[in-house]
Amino acid sequence: MYNEEQKISFRFSPELDVDFLQELYGDDFQQAEMIFESSAQQLRTELSLAEARFHDGDIPGLKKAVHKIKPLFGYIGLNKIMSEFAAFEQECAQANEPASVETGFQHMRMIAAEALQKVDNEIKRLKQHNTQYL
């Protein structure tokens, strides 16, 4: 009974869309941990594919990869980044040559790397929180 009182509550990091995540996961932090982990893994895979498409000059393939990446940011509460990827997807749709999307692509790479750091930190926090229930 004493341990029940010692359990600390969890609050998502303010860097994330806390209200959205709270609505999405409620108090199911084990589910949040699983989704964050799978989203981070999928982001890394899809970002590598996007990188390959960009270097191949395959703008339609890059657009398709960005389209698949976009919702993954929503599952982890990075809705602003999801919107930025949506804008880049539109940029790809209107591009005629790889050089025209290079600046946007480099920006997407940078914000994705920063986002993955935030997600990795949040996964560590979720794991730490969830282990108190084992």
DAHU-V313086 format. One record per run of one state. SS is the DSSP state (hx for helix, st for strand, lp for the rest). FROM is the first residue (numbers start at 0). TO is the last residue. If there is no record, write none. Layout:
SS_FROM_TO + SS_FROM_TO
//
This chain:
lp_0_0 + hx_1_5 + lp_6_16 + hx_17_24 + lp_25_27 + hx_28_55 + lp_56_57 + hx_58_74 + lp_75_77 + hx_78_93 + lp_94_96 + hx_97_130 + lp_131_133
//
